[in-house]
């Protein structure tokens, strides 16, 4: 009987302090203190809450939790919004080269993403070509929102960014959409973690809104998009969007009906919704085949070991099984086949190559 794999489709990794170039700290872009206690930017810091933020400790954590493979996204702090152009390019190139090295040196354990800044479409396309052609990377990480060259905040699925999606389509890329930087353009005081707990989910819903209105899931058939954190507010908001489209067609001239995207084979969501009710709604909306395992480790909003929450990596899927929200086959697919489908699409050669990497 074939061994079932456990693939985590949403993971993060910090470089060790000594791996981060000096210019990153000098310019206040991003660094980690020598004691590995804090990640820092100019006027910002966040505690390193688990040792598995770092490579060797991450590998031990994966072994302990019986995780065969992890998809490592870029760090949200390195989207490059608001940086001067040359600084932004160097910071993103550092992130991409770091992730490429992790994948290259640990091929059985990691598939790593790369990031570009959509505010500079031409250089973003060059970076996509470099990461795919030179590094063999197959996962493009994009923010839900970004700052353009005149300081205006825009949604990633703005039509100006179509050259990026054309390249993603050409290269058969998986795309990850992840929120961040909400406090920079939502005019509210940053208290009680509101931007992580509420506005990040709204950012994902906003990006999903425009992906589907523009019909990009059909227009770029070789690009498969996954929304972080289950695209959670997009799930509860589906009926309102449909009613809005039907009720005010004058506002949606030339756009695609929201219903057309529901359950589409090129749109995926991870499991990180924190409760089985949210997961059940996600699966009811889109079908279990569009759902991938996402732990968001090792952040405290990820599915980590926690006595207080009696939690552990994979708990929500185990609960969904026990509550008959999913069956055994769907359970295994969410851990394995759906993640592979998101990463590789219908390219059977790419799927076999990935499986060979994981199985060493």
C-alpha positions in Angstrom: 0.0 0.0 0.0 1.3 3.4 -1.0 2.5 5.5 1.9 0.4 8.6 2.5 2.3 11.8 2.7 1.7 14.7 5.0 2.5 17.9 3.2 2.2 21.3 4.9 1.1 23.9 2.2 1.7 27.0 4.3 5.0 27.3 6.3 7.5 30.1 7.1 11.2 30.2 7.7 13.5 32.8 9.1 17.2 33.1 8.1 19.6 32.8 10.9 20.9 36.3 12.0 24.3 35.7 10.4 22.7 34.8 7.0 21.0 38.3 6.7 23.2 40.8 4.8 24.3 43.9 6.7 22.5 46.3 4.4 19.2 44.9 5.6 19.8 46.1 9.1 21.6 49.3 8.1 18.6 50.4 6.0 16.1 49.2 8.7 14.5 46.7 6.2 14.6 43.5 8.2 16.9 41.5 10.6 17.0 39.1 13.5 18.9 39.9 16.7 21.9 37.8 17.6 20.1 35.9 20.4 17.3 34.9 17.9 14.7 36.4 20.2 13.2 39.1 17.9 12.7 39.8 14.2 13.0 43.5 13.6 12.4 46.3 11.2 12.8 50.0 11.7 10.3 51.0 14.4 8.9 47.4 14.5 9.8 44.2 16.3 8.1 40.9 16.9 9.1 38.1 19.2 10.4 34.8 17.7 7.9 32.6 19.4 9.3 29.2 18.5 12.7 27.9 17.6 11.3 26.2 14.5 11.4 29.6 12.8 14.9 28.5 11.9 16.0 25.7 9.5 17.6 23.0 11.7 15.0 23.4 14.4 12.2 23.4 11.7 13.5 20.1 10.4 13.4 18.6 14.0 9.9 20.0 14.5 8.8 18.4 11.2 10.3 15.1 12.2 8.6 15.2 15.6 5.2 16.0 14.0 5.6 13.5 11.2 5.5 16.1 8.4 7.1 14.8 5.2 7.4 18.1 3.3 6.6 21.8 3.7 5.8 24.6 1.3 7.8 27.7 2.5 6.3 31.0 1.6 8.2 34.3 1.6 8.3 36.4 4.8 5.4 39.0 4.8 7.9 41.6 6.0 9.7 41.3 2.7 7.0 42.4 0.3 9.0 45.7 -0.1 6.2 48.2 0.2 7.4 51.7 0.7 11.1 50.9 0.1 13.2 52.8 -2.4 13.4 50.9 -5.7 17.0 49.6 -5.4 16.6 48.7 -1.7 13.4 46.8 -2.5 15.1 44.9 -5.4 18.0 43.9 -3.2 15.8 42.8 -0.3 13.5 40.7 -2.4 16.4 39.2 -4.2 17.9 38.2 -0.9 14.7 36.6 0.2 14.3 34.7 -3.1 17.9 33.5 -3.1 17.6 32.4 0.5 14.5 30.4 -0.3 16.1 28.9 -3.4 19.1 27.7 -1.3 16.8 26.1 1.3 15.0 24.2 -1.4 18.2 23.3 -3.3 19.9 22.0 -0.2 16.8 20.2 1.3 14.9 19.0 -1.7 13.0 16.2 0.1 11.8 18.6 2.8 11.0 21.9 1.2 9.3 23.6 -1.8 10.0 27.3 -1.5 8.3 30.3 -2.9 9.7 33.5 -4.4 8.3 37.1 -4.2 8.1 40.0 -6.6 6.8 43.6 -6.2 3.9 44.3 -8.6 4.5 48.1 -8.4 7.3 47.6 -10.9 5.9 45.1 -13.4 8.8 44.9 -15.8 11.4 44.1 -13.1 8.8 41.7 -11.4 8.7 39.8 -14.7 12.5 39.6 -14.9 12.6 38.3 -11.3 10.0 35.6 -12.1 12.1 34.5 -15.1 15.2 34.4 -13.0 13.7 32.4 -10.2 12.1 29.9 -12.5 14.9 29.6 -15.1 17.9 29.8 -12.7 16.5 28.4 -9.5 13.8 26.0 -10.7 11.2 27.5 -8.4 7.5 26.9 -9.1 5.7 29.0 -6.4 5.1 32.7 -6.8 4.2 34.5 -3.6 2.2 37.7 -3.9 0.6 40.1 -1.4 -3.1 40.8 -1.4 -2.3 44.5 -1.7 0.8 46.6 -2.6 1.9 50.2 -2.9 2.3 51.5 -6.5 5.0 54.0 -7.7 2.9 57.0 -6.7 2.1 55.7 -3.2 -1.4 54.5 -3.9 -2.5 51.1 -2.4 -3.9 48.7 -4.9 -5.2 45.1 -5.1 -2.9 42.5 -6.5 -5.5 41.5 -9.1 -5.4 44.9 -10.7 -5.5 44.6 -14.5 -2.1 46.4 -14.8 -0.5 43.3 -13.3 -1.7 41.0 -16.1 1.9 40.6 -17.5 2.8 38.9 -14.1 -0.1 36.5 -14.5 0.7 35.8 -18.1 4.2 34.7 -17.0 2.7 32.6 -14.2 0.5 31.0 -16.8 3.4 30.4 -19.2 5.5 28.7 -16.5 2.6 26.7 -14.9 3.2 28.4 -11.6 1.3 27.9 -8.3 0.5 31.3 -6.8 0.1 32.1 -3.1 -1.9 35.2 -2.0 -1.1 36.3 1.5 -2.2 39.5 3.4 0.1 42.0 5.2 0.6 45.7 5.7 -3.0 46.5 6.4 -2.1 49.0 9.1 -0.3 51.1 6.4 -3.5 51.8 4.4 -6.4 51.1 6.7 -6.8 54.2 8.9 -7.3 52.6 12.3 -5.1 52.5 15.3 -3.1 49.3 15.5 -4.4 47.8 18.8 -5.6 44.4 20.0 -3.9 42.7 17.0 -6.9 43.8 14.9 -4.9 43.8 11.6 -3.9 40.1 12.0 -7.2 38.9 13.5 -9.7 40.8 11.3 -8.3 42.9 8.5 -5.9 40.3 7.1 -9.0 38.1 6.4 -10.7 41.1 4.8 -7.6 41.7 2.6 -7.8 38.1 1.4 -11.6 38.5 0.6 -10.8 41.7 -1.3 -8.2 39.9 -3.4 -10.5 37.0 -4.1 -13.2 39.5 -5.1 -11.1 40.9 -7.9 -9.5 37.6 -9.0 -13.0 36.2 -9.7 -14.5 39.4 -11.1 -11.7 39.6 -13.7 -12.1 35.8 -14.4 -8.4 35.2 -14.1 -9.0 31.6 -13.1 -10.2 31.1 -16.7 -8.0 33.6 -18.5 -4.8 32.1 -17.1 -5.7 28.4 -17.0 -2.1 27.2 -16.1 -2.0 29.5 -13.0 -3.4 28.0 -9.8 -4.1 30.5 -6.9 -4.2 29.6 -3.2 -5.6 32.1 -0.6 -4.0 32.0 2.8 -6.0 31.5 6.0 -8.8 29.8 4.1 -9.8 33.1 2.4 -12.0 33.1 5.4 -14.1 36.2 5.0 -14.6 35.4 1.3 -16.5 32.3 2.4 -19.1 34.0 4.6 -19.3 36.9 2.1 -20.1 34.8 -1.0 -23.9 35.4 -0.9 -23.5 39.2 -0.5 -21.2 39.4 -3.5 -23.6 37.4 -5.6 -26.5 39.6 -4.6 -24.5 42.7 -5.2 -23.5 41.6 -8.7 -27.1 40.7 -9.5 -28.6 43.8 -7.9 -26.3 46.4 -9.4 -25.1 45.1 -12.8 -24.2 48.6 -13.7 -21.3 48.5 -11.3 -19.9 45.3 -12.9 -19.9 45.9 -16.6 -17.6 43.5 -18.4 -16.9 41.5 -15.1 -17.4 37.8 -14.4 -20.2 36.6 -12.1 -19.0 35.5 -8.7 -20.8 32.1 -9.1 -18.5 31.1 -12.0 -15.5 30.9 -9.7 -17.1 28.8 -6.9 -15.3 25.5 -6.7 -13.1 26.3 -9.7 -10.2 23.9 -10.1 -7.6 26.7 -10.3 -8.6 28.3 -6.9 -7.4 26.8 -3.7 -7.7 27.7 0.0 -5.7 26.4 3.0 -7.2 24.9 6.1 -6.1 27.6 8.5 -9.5 28.8 9.7 -9.1 27.7 13.3 -12.5 26.0 13.8 -14.4 23.2 12.1 -17.5 25.4 11.4 -15.3 27.7 9.2 -13.7 24.6 7.6 -17.1 23.1 6.9 -18.3 26.3 5.2 -15.1 26.4 3.1 -15.6 22.8 2.0 -19.3 23.3 1.4 -18.6 26.3 -0.8 -15.8 25.0 -2.9 -15.5 21.2 -2.4 -12.8 19.4 -0.5 -10.6 19.1 -3.6 -9.9 22.9 -3.5 -8.6 22.7 0.1 -5.0 22.2 1.1 -3.3 21.7 4.4 -1.9 24.9 5.8 -0.3 25.2 9.3 1.1 28.7 9.1 3.9 27.5 11.4 5.6 28.6 13.4 3.6 31.7 14.0 1.3 31.8 17.1 -1.7 32.1 14.8 -0.6 28.9 13.1 -1.6 25.4 14.1 1.2 24.8 16.6 1.5 22.7 19.8 -0.4 24.5 22.5 -1.5 23.1 25.9 -3.8 26.1 26.4 -5.7 25.3 23.2 -5.1 21.6 23.4 -3.7 22.0 19.9 -1.2 20.3 17.6 -0.3 20.4 13.9 -3.2 18.8 12.0 -5.8 19.1 14.7 -8.5 20.8 12.7 -8.4 18.0 10.1 -8.6 15.3 12.7 -11.6 17.1 14.3 -13.2 17.5 10.8 -12.9 13.7 10.4 -14.3 12.9 13.8 -17.3 15.2 13.1 -17.8 13.7 9.7 -17.2 16.9 7.8 -14.7 15.0 5.6 -14.1 11.3 5.0 -10.8 9.4 5.1 -10.1 9.9 1.4 -10.7 13.6 1.6 -8.5 13.8 4.7 -5.6 12.3 2.8 -6.2 14.4 -0.3 -6.1 17.6 1.7 -2.7 16.5 3.3 -1.2 15.3 0.0 -2.9 15.2 -3.5 -4.5 18.6 -3.3 -1.3 20.3 -2.3 0.5 18.5 -5.2 -2.3 19.5 -7.6 -2.0 23.2 -6.5 1.8 23.1 -7.0 1.9 21.2 -10.3 -1.5 21.5 -11.9 -2.2 18.8 -14.6 1.5 18.4 -15.4 2.0 14.7 -14.6 5.8 14.9 -15.1 6.1 17.8 -12.6 4.0 15.8 -10.1 6.2 12.8 -10.4 9.3 14.9 -10.1 8.0 16.5 -6.9 7.0 13.1 -5.5 10.5 11.7 -6.3 12.0 14.7 -4.5 9.9 14.2 -1.4 10.5 10.4 -1.3 14.2 11.0 -1.9 
